[in-house]
Amino acid sequence: MGKITFYEERNFQGRSYECQSDCSDMTPNLNRSQSCRVESGCFMVYDRPNYMGNQFFLRRGEYSDNMSFGMSDSFRSCRQIPQHRGSFRIKIYENENFGGQSHELMEDSDNIMEHYRMSDCQSCNVMEGHWLMYEQPQFRGRMMYLRPGEYRSMREMGFSGMKLNSVKRIMDSC
């Protein structure tokens, strides 16, 4: 089980709010959250309620200032990432609704477009494990957390106008 504590101010100052599970909206508990401490587990944090907006992957450690890793606003929701010790499988598709060219992956890919000669990745099916999909090659840029399930349209999930270029397994280091 994971544990994360959010603080209103930078450097772990001000009021705090502790989470040990998913929280779809932290605003009733804190007006804003400018720093956090992950005591155990891994979490995705979001800059909007209901797991929307920009996402950031956090593992055990101290994050004294949101701006240090690119978040300009407050954390508004968080989701705990469960440990996964089995195999990993994801099938990526060039078009929405599982159309066009497809490839099944069991390992990280640092450049989907180059390695698989795909022009885009607009849908996927996560069959096993938990994954992070990144906007840029080499696991950089905005990211999106994918747990097991079907994702028919990345655009409908808030990633319109963005090409997804790399994918990484979330290993059991959480």
Backbone as JSON Lines, residues from 0, in Angstrom:
{"i":0,"aa":"M","n":[0.84,-1.18,0.0],"ca":[0.0,0.0,0.0],"c":[0.89,1.24,0.0]}
{"i":1,"aa":"G","n":[0.48,2.25,-0.76],"ca":[1.25,3.47,-0.85],"c":[0.76,4.56,0.08]}
{"i":2,"aa":"K","n":[1.62,5.56,0.23],"ca":[1.26,6.7,1.07],"c":[1.94,7.95,0.51]}
{"i":3,"aa":"I","n":[1.13,8.98,0.3],"ca":[1.63,10.26,-0.2],"c":[1.01,11.37,0.64]}
{"i":4,"aa":"T","n":[1.82,12.38,0.97],"ca":[1.33,13.52,1.74],"c":[1.55,14.78,0.91]}
{"i":5,"aa":"F","n":[0.49,15.55,0.74],"ca":[0.52,16.81,-0.01],"c":[0.56,17.97,0.97]}
{"i":6,"aa":"Y","n":[1.27,19.03,0.58],"ca":[1.4,20.23,1.4],"c":[0.97,21.44,0.59]}
{"i":7,"aa":"E","n":[0.32,22.4,1.28],"ca":[-0.17,23.6,0.61],"c":[0.96,24.45,0.01]}
{"i":8,"aa":"E","n":[2.06,24.5,0.69],"ca":[3.16,25.39,0.27],"c":[4.37,24.58,-0.17]}
{"i":9,"aa":"R","n":[5.28,25.25,-0.84],"ca":[6.55,24.64,-1.22],"c":[7.33,24.24,0.03]}
{"i":10,"aa":"N","n":[8.26,23.33,-0.12],"ca":[9.14,22.88,0.96],"c":[8.37,22.3,2.15]}
{"i":11,"aa":"F","n":[7.27,21.61,1.86],"ca":[6.51,20.85,2.86],"c":[5.97,21.74,3.98]}
{"i":12,"aa":"Q","n":[5.54,22.93,3.62],"ca":[5.0,23.88,4.58],"c":[3.49,23.99,4.45]}
{"i":13,"aa":"G","n":[2.86,24.53,5.47],"ca":[1.42,24.75,5.45],"c":[0.64,23.49,5.81]}
{"i":14,"aa":"R","n":[-0.66,23.57,5.62],"ca":[-1.51,22.43,5.91],"c":[-1.13,21.24,5.03]}
{"i":15,"aa":"S","n":[-1.46,20.04,5.5],"ca":[-1.13,18.85,4.73],"c":[-2.35,17.94,4.6]}
{"i":16,"aa":"Y","n":[-2.28,17.07,3.62],"ca":[-3.34,16.08,3.37],"c":[-2.68,14.78,2.95]}
{"i":17,"aa":"E","n":[-3.01,13.7,3.63],"ca":[-2.4,12.39,3.39],"c":[-3.35,11.49,2.61]}
{"i":18,"aa":"C","n":[-2.81,10.8,1.61],"ca":[-3.59,9.85,0.81],"c":[-2.92,8.48,0.86]}
{"i":19,"aa":"Q","n":[-3.74,7.45,0.97],"ca":[-3.25,6.08,0.88],"c":[-3.99,5.32,-0.21]}
{"i":20,"aa":"S","n":[-4.73,6.06,-1.03],"ca":[-5.45,5.46,-2.15],"c":[-5.74,6.58,-3.16]}
{"i":21,"aa":"D","n":[-6.58,6.3,-4.14],"ca":[-6.92,7.29,-5.14],"c":[-7.72,8.43,-4.5]}
{"i":22,"aa":"C","n":[-7.53,9.63,-5.04],"ca":[-8.3,10.79,-4.59],"c":[-8.66,11.6,-5.84]}
{"i":23,"aa":"S","n":[-9.94,11.64,-6.19],"ca":[-10.37,12.29,-7.43],"c":[-10.41,13.82,-7.33]}
{"i":24,"aa":"D","n":[-10.47,14.35,-6.12],"ca":[-10.5,15.81,-5.97],"c":[-9.97,16.18,-4.58]}
{"i":25,"aa":"M","n":[-8.81,16.78,-4.54],"ca":[-8.2,17.16,-3.26],"c":[-8.64,18.54,-2.77]}
{"i":26,"aa":"T","n":[-9.32,19.31,-3.62],"ca":[-9.65,20.69,-3.23],"c":[-10.51,20.81,-1.98]}
{"i":27,"aa":"P","n":[-11.39,19.86,-1.62],"ca":[-12.08,20.0,-0.34],"c":[-11.13,19.9,0.87]}
{"i":28,"aa":"N","n":[-9.98,19.28,0.68],"ca":[-9.03,19.08,1.77],"c":[-7.91,20.11,1.79]}
{"i":29,"aa":"L","n":[-7.5,20.59,0.62],"ca":[-6.45,21.6,0.5],"c":[-6.83,22.57,-0.61]}
{"i":30,"aa":"N","n":[-6.62,23.85,-0.39],"ca":[-6.89,24.84,-1.43],"c":[-5.94,24.67,-2.61]}
{"i":31,"aa":"R","n":[-4.71,24.31,-2.28],"ca":[-3.69,24.08,-3.31],"c":[-2.66,23.13,-2.74]}
{"i":32,"aa":"S","n":[-1.84,22.59,-3.6],"ca":[-0.77,21.68,-3.17],"c":[0.47,22.01,-3.99]}
{"i":33,"aa":"Q","n":[1.51,22.5,-3.31],"ca":[2.72,22.94,-3.99],"c":[3.93,22.02,-3.77]}
{"i":34,"aa":"S","n":[3.79,21.04,-2.87],"ca":[4.86,20.07,-2.64],"c":[4.25,18.79,-2.1]}
{"i":35,"aa":"C","n":[5.03,17.71,-2.15],"ca":[4.53,16.44,-1.62],"c":[5.68,15.52,-1.26]}
{"i":36,"aa":"R","n":[5.35,14.52,-0.48],"ca":[6.31,13.52,-0.03],"c":[5.67,12.14,-0.25]}
{"i":37,"aa":"V","n":[6.32,11.3,-1.07],"ca":[5.84,9.95,-1.3],"c":[6.61,9.05,-0.35]}
{"i":38,"aa":"E","n":[5.91,8.52,0.64],"ca":[6.56,7.67,1.64],"c":[6.68,6.23,1.18]}
{"i":39,"aa":"S","n":[5.71,5.77,0.4],"ca":[5.78,4.41,-0.15],"c":[4.89,4.33,-1.38]}
{"i":40,"aa":"G","n":[5.21,3.4,-2.26],"ca":[4.43,3.21,-3.47],"c":[4.75,4.2,-4.56]}
{"i":41,"aa":"C","n":[3.96,4.14,-5.62],"ca":[4.07,5.07,-6.74],"c":[2.7,5.67,-7.0]}
{"i":42,"aa":"F","n":[2.69,6.92,-7.45],"ca":[1.45,7.64,-7.71],"c":[1.55,8.42,-9.01]}
{"i":43,"aa":"M","n":[0.4,8.6,-9.64],"ca":[0.26,9.59,-10.71],"c":[-0.45,10.75,-10.05]}
{"i":44,"aa":"V","n":[0.05,11.95,-10.28],"ca":[-0.62,13.16,-9.79],"c":[-1.06,13.96,-11.0]}
{"i":45,"aa":"Y","n":[-2.17,14.67,-10.85],"ca":[-2.8,15.39,-11.95],"c":[-3.04,16.83,-11.54]}
{"i":46,"aa":"D","n":[-3.0,17.75,-12.5],"ca":[-3.22,19.16,-12.18],"c":[-4.69,19.57,-12.28]}
{"i":47,"aa":"R","n":[-5.58,18.6,-12.54],"ca":[-7.01,18.86,-12.54],"c":[-7.73,17.76,-11.77]}
{"i":48,"aa":"P","n":[-8.91,18.04,-11.24],"ca":[-9.68,16.99,-10.56],"c":[-10.06,15.86,-11.52]}
{"i":49,"aa":"N","n":[-10.48,14.74,-10.95],"ca":[-10.97,13.58,-11.71],"c":[-9.92,12.99,-12.65]}
{"i":50,"aa":"Y","n":[-8.65,13.05,-12.24],"ca":[-7.55,12.42,-12.97],"c":[-7.42,12.97,-14.4]}
{"i":51,"aa":"M","n":[-7.6,14.26,-14.52],"ca":[-7.52,14.92,-15.82],"c":[-6.35,15.9,-15.83]}
{"i":52,"aa":"G","n":[-6.02,16.37,-17.02],"ca":[-4.97,17.37,-17.17],"c":[-3.59,16.74,-17.25]}
{"i":53,"aa":"N","n":[-2.58,17.55,-17.01],"ca":[-1.21,17.07,-17.05],"c":[-0.98,16.05,-15.94]}
{"i":54,"aa":"Q","n":[-0.22,15.02,-16.26],"ca":[0.03,13.92,-15.34],"c":[1.53,13.84,-15.05]}
{"i":55,"aa":"F","n":[1.84,13.44,-13.82],"ca":[3.24,13.27,-13.42],"c":[3.36,12.0,-12.61]}
{"i":56,"aa":"F","n":[4.38,11.22,-12.89],"ca":[4.66,9.97,-12.2],"c":[5.6,10.25,-11.04]}
{"i":57,"aa":"L","n":[5.2,9.86,-9.84],"ca":[6.03,10.08,-8.66],"c":[6.26,8.75,-7.94]}
{"i":58,"aa":"R","n":[7.5,8.49,-7.61],"ca":[7.83,7.32,-6.79],"c":[8.38,7.81,-5.46]}
{"i":59,"aa":"R","n":[8.73,6.92,-4.59],"ca":[9.19,7.28,-3.25],"c":[10.23,8.4,-3.31]}
{"i":60,"aa":"G","n":[9.98,9.44,-2.54],"ca":[10.9,10.57,-2.51],"c":[10.21,11.84,-2.08]}
{"i":61,"aa":"E","n":[10.98,12.92,-2.06],"ca":[10.46,14.23,-1.66],"c":[10.45,15.15,-2.87]}
{"i":62,"aa":"Y","n":[9.35,15.86,-3.03],"ca":[9.15,16.78,-4.14],"c":[8.81,18.14,-3.52]}
{"i":63,"aa":"S","n":[9.84,18.94,-3.28],"ca":[9.69,20.17,-2.51],"c":[9.03,21.31,-3.28]}
{"i":64,"aa":"D","n":[8.96,21.19,-4.61],"ca":[8.39,22.26,-5.41],"c":[7.86,21.67,-6.72]}
{"i":65,"aa":"N","n":[6.58,21.79,-6.95],"ca":[5.97,21.26,-8.19],"c":[6.69,21.74,-9.43]}
{"i":66,"aa":"M","n":[7.14,22.98,-9.41],"ca":[7.77,23.55,-10.6],"c":[9.08,22.87,-10.95]}
{"i":67,"aa":"S","n":[9.7,22.19,-9.99],"ca":[10.98,21.53,-10.26],"c":[10.84,20.4,-11.27]}
{"i":68,"aa":"F","n":[9.65,19.85,-11.45],"ca":[9.47,18.82,-12.47],"c":[8.42,19.21,-13.51]}
{"i":69,"aa":"G","n":[8.17,20.51,-13.66],"ca":[7.37,20.99,-14.77],"c":[5.91,21.25,-14.5]}
{"i":70,"aa":"M","n":[5.43,21.02,-13.3],"ca":[4.02,21.31,-13.0],"c":[3.92,22.75,-12.52]}
{"i":71,"aa":"S","n":[3.19,23.56,-13.25],"ca":[3.1,24.97,-12.88],"c":[1.93,25.26,-11.95]}
{"i":72,"aa":"D","n":[1.03,24.33,-11.81],"ca":[-0.15,24.55,-10.97],"c":[-0.13,23.55,-9.81]}
{"i":73,"aa":"S","n":[-1.2,23.54,-9.07],"ca":[-1.36,22.63,-7.93],"c":[-1.71,21.22,-8.37]}
{"i":74,"aa":"F","n":[-1.41,20.26,-7.49],"ca":[-1.94,18.92,-7.65],"c":[-3.42,19.0,-7.32]}
{"i":75,"aa":"R","n":[-4.27,18.38,-8.09],"ca":[-5.71,18.39,-7.82],"c":[-6.29,17.0,-7.6]}
{"i":76,"aa":"S","n":[-5.61,15.97,-8.1],"ca":[-6.06,14.59,-7.88],"c":[-4.85,13.67,-7.97]}
{"i":77,"aa":"C","n":[-5.0,12.47,-7.42],"ca":[-3.89,11.51,-7.48],"c":[-4.46,10.1,-7.58]}
{"i":78,"aa":"R","n":[-3.66,9.22,-8.16],"ca":[-4.05,7.83,-8.33],"c":[-2.86,6.96,-7.94]}
{"i":79,"aa":"Q","n":[-3.11,6.01,-7.05],"ca":[-2.05,5.08,-6.66],"c":[-1.88,4.03,-7.75]}
{"i":80,"aa":"I","n":[-0.65,3.71,-8.07],"ca":[-0.36,2.69,-9.07],"c":[-0.08,1.39,-8.34]}
{"i":81,"aa":"P","n":[-0.92,0.38,-8.55],"ca":[-0.71,-0.89,-7.86],"c":[0.54,-1.61,-8.37]}
{"i":82,"aa":"Q","n":[1.15,-2.39,-7.5],"ca":[2.31,-3.17,-7.91],"c":[1.89,-4.24,-8.9]}
{"i":83,"aa":"H","n":[2.76,-4.5,-9.86],"ca":[2.51,-5.54,-10.85],"c":[3.78,-6.36,-11.0]}
{"i":84,"aa":"R","n":[3.69,-7.65,-10.78],"ca":[4.88,-8.5,-10.84],"c":[4.85,-9.5,-11.99]}
{"i":85,"aa":"G","n":[3.81,-9.47,-12.78],"ca":[3.68,-10.41,-13.9],"c":[4.32,-9.88,-15.16]}
{"i":86,"aa":"S","n":[3.85,-10.38,-16.29],"ca":[4.36,-9.94,-17.58],"c":[3.66,-8.64,-18.01]}
{"i":87,"aa":"F","n":[4.19,-8.04,-19.05],"ca":[3.68,-6.79,-19.58],"c":[3.33,-6.98,-21.05]}
{"i":88,"aa":"R","n":[2.13,-6.5,-21.44],"ca":[1.72,-6.56,-22.85],"c":[0.8,-5.39,-23.16]}
{"i":89,"aa":"I","n":[1.12,-4.72,-24.25],"ca":[0.3,-3.62,-24.74],"c":[0.27,-3.72,-26.26]}
{"i":90,"aa":"K","n":[-0.88,-3.48,-26.84],"ca":[-1.0,-3.45,-28.3],"c":[-1.34,-2.02,-28.68]}
{"i":91,"aa":"I","n":[-0.5,-1.42,-29.51],"ca":[-0.68,-0.04,-29.93],"c":[-1.2,-0.01,-31.37]}
{"i":92,"aa":"Y","n":[-2.03,0.99,-31.65],"ca":[-2.65,1.13,-32.97],"c":[-2.41,2.52,-33.51]}
{"i":93,"aa":"E","n":[-2.23,2.59,-34.81],"ca":[-1.95,3.85,-35.48],"c":[-3.16,4.8,-35.44]}
{"i":94,"aa":"N","n":[-4.37,4.26,-35.54],"ca":[-5.58,5.08,-35.6],"c":[-6.48,4.85,-34.4]}
{"i":95,"aa":"E","n":[-7.46,5.73,-34.24],"ca":[-8.47,5.56,-33.21],"c":[-9.27,4.29,-33.46]}
{"i":96,"aa":"N","n":[-9.94,3.8,-32.41],"ca":[-10.8,2.62,-32.49],"c":[-10.07,1.38,-33.02]}
{"i":97,"aa":"F","n":[-8.81,1.25,-32.64],"ca":[-7.98,0.08,-32.95],"c":[-7.83,-0.15,-34.45]}
{"i":98,"aa":"G","n":[-7.71,0.94,-35.19],"ca":[-7.55,0.85,-36.64],"c":[-6.13,1.08,-37.08]}
{"i":99,"aa":"G","n":[-5.87,0.71,-38.33],"ca":[-4.56,0.93,-38.94],"c":[-3.53,-0.08,-38.46]}
{"i":100,"aa":"Q","n":[-2.3,0.25,-38.7],"ca":[-1.18,-0.6,-38.32],"c":[-1.17,-0.82,-36.81]}
{"i":101,"aa":"S","n":[-0.78,-2.02,-36.38],"ca":[-0.72,-2.3,-34.95],"c":[0.53,-3.11,-34.61]}
{"i":102,"aa":"H","n":[0.94,-3.0,-33.36],"ca":[2.1,-3.75,-32.86],"c":[1.86,-4.11,-31.41]}
{"i":103,"aa":"E","n":[2.23,-5.34,-31.05],"ca":[2.15,-5.76,-29.66],"c":[3.53,-5.64,-29.04]}
{"i":104,"aa":"L","n":[3.59,-4.99,-27.87],"ca":[4.86,-4.76,-27.18],"c":[4.85,-5.45,-25.83]}
{"i":105,"aa":"M","n":[6.01,-5.94,-25.45],"ca":[6.19,-6.52,-24.12],"c":[7.34,-5.84,-23.39]}
{"i":106,"aa":"E","n":[8.02,-4.94,-24.08],"ca":[9.16,-4.2,-23.55],"c":[8.96,-2.71,-23.79]}
{"i":107,"aa":"D","n":[9.77,-1.89,-23.16],"ca":[9.75,-0.45,-23.39],"c":[10.12,-0.16,-24.83]}
{"i":108,"aa":"S","n":[9.62,0.94,-25.36],"ca":[10.03,1.41,-26.69],"c":[10.31,2.9,-26.57]}
{"i":109,"aa":"D","n":[11.56,3.28,-26.83],"ca":[11.96,4.68,-26.68],"c":[11.6,5.56,-27.88]}
{"i":110,"aa":"N","n":[11.15,4.92,-28.98],"ca":[10.74,5.69,-30.15],"c":[9.8,4.84,-31.01]}
{"i":111,"aa":"I","n":[8.52,4.91,-30.72],"ca":[7.51,4.11,-31.42],"c":[7.51,4.4,-32.92]}
{"i":112,"aa":"M","n":[7.54,5.68,-33.28],"ca":[7.44,6.06,-34.69],"c":[8.62,5.52,-35.51]}
{"i":113,"aa":"E","n":[9.8,5.57,-34.94],"ca":[10.99,5.1,-35.65],"c":[11.07,3.58,-35.68]}
{"i":114,"aa":"H","n":[10.87,2.94,-34.53],"ca":[11.03,1.48,-34.45],"c":[9.95,0.71,-35.2]}
{"i":115,"aa":"Y","n":[8.73,1.24,-35.24],"ca":[7.62,0.5,-35.83],"c":[7.06,1.16,-37.08]}
{"i":116,"aa":"R","n":[7.7,2.23,-37.55],"ca":[7.3,2.93,-38.77],"c":[5.81,3.31,-38.75]}
{"i":117,"aa":"M","n":[5.38,3.78,-37.59],"ca":[4.0,4.23,-37.44],"c":[3.97,5.75,-37.53]}
{"i":118,"aa":"S","n":[2.94,6.3,-38.15],"ca":[2.85,7.76,-38.26],"c":[2.25,8.37,-36.99]}
{"i":119,"aa":"D","n":[1.55,7.56,-36.19],"ca":[0.91,8.06,-34.98],"c":[0.51,6.86,-34.13]}
{"i":120,"aa":"C","n":[0.12,7.12,-32.9],"ca":[-0.43,6.09,-32.02],"c":[-1.66,6.72,-31.37]}
{"i":121,"aa":"Q","n":[-2.86,6.3,-31.82],"ca":[-4.08,6.96,-31.37],"c":[-5.02,6.06,-30.58]}
{"i":122,"aa":"S","n":[-4.66,4.79,-30.4],"ca":[-5.44,3.91,-29.53],"c":[-4.56,2.76,-29.09]}
{"i":123,"aa":"C","n":[-4.96,2.09,-28.01],"ca":[-4.18,0.96,-27.54],"c":[-5.03,0.06,-26.64]}
{"i":124,"aa":"N","n":[-4.53,-1.14,-26.44],"ca":[-5.16,-2.09,-25.53],"c":[-4.07,-2.57,-24.58]}
{"i":125,"aa":"V","n":[-4.2,-2.23,-23.31],"ca":[-3.25,-2.69,-22.3],"c":[-3.76,-4.02,-21.79]}
{"i":126,"aa":"M","n":[-3.06,-5.07,-22.13],"ca":[-3.5,-6.41,-21.75],"c":[-2.92,-6.85,-20.4]}
{"i":127,"aa":"E","n":[-1.69,-6.44,-20.13],"ca":[-1.05,-6.81,-18.85],"c":[-0.11,-5.7,-18.41]}
{"i":128,"aa":"G","n":[-0.13,-5.41,-17.12],"ca":[0.79,-4.44,-16.55],"c":[0.28,-3.02,-16.61]}
{"i":129,"aa":"H","n":[1.11,-2.12,-16.11],"ca":[0.82,-0.69,-16.09],"c":[1.92,0.0,-16.89]}
{"i":130,"aa":"W","n":[1.54,0.98,-17.71],"ca":[2.45,1.62,-18.65],"c":[2.36,3.13,-18.56]}
{"i":131,"aa":"L","n":[3.43,3.8,-18.98],"ca":[3.44,5.25,-19.18],"c":[3.71,5.49,-20.66]}
{"i":132,"aa":"M","n":[2.87,6.3,-21.29],"ca":[3.08,6.67,-22.68],"c":[3.49,8.13,-22.7]}
{"i":133,"aa":"Y","n":[4.53,8.45,-23.46],"ca":[5.12,9.79,-23.49],"c":[4.93,10.46,-24.84]}
{"i":134,"aa":"E","n":[4.86,11.77,-24.79],"ca":[4.68,12.6,-25.97],"c":[5.91,12.58,-26.88]}
{"i":135,"aa":"Q","n":[7.09,12.5,-26.32],"ca":[8.33,12.59,-27.1],"c":[9.12,11.29,-27.0]}
{"i":136,"aa":"P","n":[10.01,11.06,-27.95],"ca":[10.9,9.9,-27.84],"c":[11.76,9.99,-26.58]}
{"i":137,"aa":"Q","n":[12.35,8.87,-26.21],"ca":[13.25,8.8,-25.05],"c":[12.55,9.08,-23.73]}
{"i":138,"aa":"F","n":[11.23,8.81,-23.67],"ca":[10.45,8.93,-22.43],"c":[10.47,10.35,-21.87]}
{"i":139,"aa":"R","n":[10.23,11.32,-22.74],"ca":[10.21,12.73,-22.34],"c":[8.89,13.38,-22.71]}
{"i":140,"aa":"G","n":[8.66,14.55,-22.14],"ca":[7.47,15.32,-22.44],"c":[6.28,14.88,-21.6]}
{"i":141,"aa":"R","n":[5.11,15.36,-21.99],"ca":[3.9,14.99,-21.26],"c":[3.72,13.48,-21.3]}
{"i":142,"aa":"M","n":[3.09,12.96,-20.25],"ca":[2.89,11.52,-20.16],"c":[1.46,11.18,-19.84]}
{"i":143,"aa":"M","n":[1.12,9.92,-20.08],"ca":[-0.21,9.42,-19.79],"c":[-0.07,8.03,-19.16]}
{"i":144,"aa":"Y","n":[-0.74,7.85,-18.02],"ca":[-0.76,6.57,-17.31],"c":[-1.81,5.66,-17.92]}
{"i":145,"aa":"L","n":[-1.41,4.43,-18.23],"ca":[-2.32,3.45,-18.82],"c":[-2.33,2.2,-17.95]}
{"i":146,"aa":"R","n":[-3.51,1.87,-17.43],"ca":[-3.66,0.63,-16.69],"c":[-4.39,-0.36,-17.59]}
{"i":147,"aa":"P","n":[-4.51,-1.62,-17.22],"ca":[-5.16,-2.59,-18.1],"c":[-6.55,-2.12,-18.55]}
{"i":148,"aa":"G","n":[-6.78,-2.22,-19.85],"ca":[-8.05,-1.82,-20.44],"c":[-7.87,-1.35,-21.86]}
{"i":149,"aa":"E","n":[-8.98,-0.99,-22.48],"ca":[-8.99,-0.51,-23.86],"c":[-9.06,1.01,-23.88]}
{"i":150,"aa":"Y","n":[-8.25,1.59,-24.74],"ca":[-8.2,3.04,-24.92],"c":[-8.47,3.32,-26.39]}
{"i":151,"aa":"R","n":[-9.72,3.57,-26.73],"ca":[-10.16,3.71,-28.12],"c":[-9.71,5.02,-28.77]}
{"i":152,"aa":"S","n":[-9.49,6.06,-27.96],"ca":[-9.12,7.36,-28.53],"c":[-8.29,8.16,-27.54]}
{"i":153,"aa":"M","n":[-7.04,8.37,-27.87],"ca":[-6.18,9.2,-27.03],"c":[-6.68,10.65,-27.05]}
{"i":154,"aa":"R","n":[-7.26,11.08,-28.16],"ca":[-7.78,12.45,-28.27],"c":[-8.9,12.68,-27.25]}
{"i":155,"aa":"E","n":[-9.79,11.72,-27.12],"ca":[-10.89,11.85,-26.17],"c":[-10.42,11.85,-24.72]}
{"i":156,"aa":"M","n":[-9.22,11.35,-24.5],"ca":[-8.66,11.33,-23.15],"c":[-7.91,12.63,-22.84]}
{"i":157,"aa":"G","n":[-7.99,13.6,-23.75],"ca":[-7.35,14.89,-23.51],"c":[-5.99,15.05,-24.16]}
{"i":158,"aa":"F","n":[-5.67,14.19,-25.11],"ca":[-4.37,14.27,-25.77],"c":[-4.49,14.61,-27.24]}
{"i":159,"aa":"S","n":[-5.44,15.48,-27.59],"ca":[-5.6,15.87,-28.99],"c":[-4.42,16.74,-29.41]}
{"i":160,"aa":"G","n":[-4.03,16.58,-30.64],"ca":[-2.92,17.36,-31.17],"c":[-1.56,16.91,-30.67]}
{"i":161,"aa":"M","n":[-1.51,15.8,-30.01],"ca":[-0.26,15.3,-29.42],"c":[0.05,13.93,-30.01]}
{"i":162,"aa":"K","n":[1.25,13.76,-30.49],"ca":[1.68,12.44,-30.95],"c":[2.36,11.73,-29.8]}
{"i":163,"aa":"L","n":[2.01,10.49,-29.6],"ca":[2.61,9.69,-28.53],"c":[3.77,8.91,-29.13]}
{"i":164,"aa":"N","n":[4.97,9.11,-28.59],"ca":[6.17,8.61,-29.25],"c":[6.99,7.58,-28.48]}
{"i":165,"aa":"S","n":[6.73,7.36,-27.21],"ca":[7.47,6.32,-26.49],"c":[6.58,5.75,-25.39]}
{"i":166,"aa":"V","n":[6.88,4.52,-25.0],"ca":[6.08,3.82,-23.99],"c":[7.0,3.04,-23.06]}
{"i":167,"aa":"K","n":[6.69,3.06,-21.76],"ca":[7.56,2.46,-20.76],"c":[6.71,1.7,-19.74]}
{"i":168,"aa":"R","n":[7.18,0.52,-19.37],"ca":[6.52,-0.27,-18.34],"c":[6.77,0.36,-16.98]}
{"i":169,"aa":"I","n":[5.78,0.28,-16.1],"ca":[5.99,0.7,-14.71],"c":[6.36,-0.57,-13.97]}
{"i":170,"aa":"M","n":[7.62,-0.7,-13.69],"ca":[8.14,-1.94,-13.09],"c":[7.83,-1.97,-11.59]}
{"i":171,"aa":"D","n":[8.12,-3.09,-10.97],"ca":[7.77,-3.31,-9.57],"c":[8.63,-2.54,-8.58]}
{"i":172,"aa":"S","n":[9.24,-1.46,-9.0],"ca":[10.05,-0.64,-8.1],"c":[9.18,0.31,-7.26]}
{"i":173,"aa":"C","n":[7.88,0.21,-7.42],"ca":[6.98,1.11,-6.68],"c":[6.79,0.63,-5.26]}
